[in-house]
């Protein structure tokens, strides 16, 4: 009777309030921050190897992730991030590749995944930080007795009509309500969105368990997975029979939020491993769905042919983030490759193209080329160092620190493909060439290296270990990669455009001729470079 009167009165007052203060409709699909997308990878990393921050930034992997995941939920985005960021085993890439190929042949299943993805897209934020941690895991032993507190409050109200002693009873039980709400409020706020995420996962799992043949430990088949998902959805989403209008009053006087939280936590702990496995599998399925949609939107891709030999062959490789990318072919067979070219001649773009394609191939199995063969190696890049004004670190010191990180990585973490663009620009020309030649020579002893530089002397000094390649201006305003050292630079052409005067321009040309003659024919017999094993 008390509950009925309470619900009726609160319902009427809430309707009157909404007539004056209507609620805004929530956004259909939320946007996610980088931290939210990275959370699942970080909490499940367990000290495993991963791509470093500089490589992720230099090769624009974050922009690529945004491009391929715009139409899917945070679960798929977190999975795609983890695949791109992790230095995973080749088996993981092969498993995803198999799923992608299967989905490409099943348009009916793609439609069902699209419907499930629409449900998952409404999850407002990261759920992995709590679902894969142990926070909020202990329910107090007295949880089953919480229902007695509202009864005690009602008893106090009844006694108050008979005696003043009832006021003390009411105060006691109301103090208990305040204490409980204060004690568990933060935990309930943290987990409130998680219950919505779990319900969305279970909803999607019911839709996809059988079409996608999902198997989870503890279930005999996909039909059992579907039935358990339905049960968990019912248990987690079940709330006391109290209307939305009276929810706030019910939380304070009937402790409905406390009781629901304890019950939901109990059911969550009972099915925790199943829920976590559902998170992983649905994320992988939706990630594969996103990649199928992406593959349908690009002109061409190819499945990478992995090989043991540490040689790299790409035929017609392009950068996936450029609107009208130029296709480049490359064949790296030496321990290293040194690329020279004019200013704005495509060197840095090519290196980003090569690096991003290797990362995508390791993660998803395909790359943006007509044909590709390479060893299954992680990528390390040094493309754009910056001054650290707050830390008091100059540009050259930042270069040195990053170079040491790369050398340590090659020595301690195993082999990888190293992409080095214009290293040691922060000091004078002579010392820059000296430091770069020694560093690149040492690094090429440990792992394959592709480097780009304006310093053509490096190609001569490092000719024993580095293929000399150059970007030349071809037809139709295109650049082509070919063997050799840059002969016609455009630095002085740009210099002359600024009109320093004929005498100054001619002096620069004379000095260039002298330096080129000296640099192209040095005596290397007395030059000793480091040998690392």
Buried (B, 14 or more C-beta within 10 A) or exposed (E): EEBEEBBEEBBEEBEEEEEEEEEEEEEEEBEBEEEBBBBBBBBBBEEEBBBBEBBBEBBBBBEBBBEBBEBBBBBBBBBBBBBBBBBBEEEBBEBBBEBBEBBBEBEEBBEBBBEBBBBBBBBBBBBBBBBBEEEBEEBEEEBEEBEEBBEBBBBBBEBBEEEEEBEEBBEEBBEBBEEBBEEBEEBBEEBEBBBBBBBBBBBBBBBBBBBBEBBBEEBEEBEBBBEBBBEBBEBBBEBBEBEEBBBEBBBBBBBBBBBBBBBBBEBBBEBBEBBBBBBBBBBBBBBBBBBBBBBEEEEEBBBBEBEEEBBBBBBBBBBBBEEEBBBBBBBBEBBBBBBBBBEEBBBBBBBBBBBBBBBBBBBBBBBBBBBBBBBBBBBBBBBEBEBEEEEEBEBBBBBBEBBEBBBEBBBEEEBBBBBBBBBBBBBEEEEBBBBBBBBBBBBBBBBBBBBBBBBBBBBBBBBEBBBBBBBBBEEEEEBBBEEEBBEEBBEEEEBBEEEEEEEEBEEBEEEBEEEBEEBEEEEEEEEEBEEEE
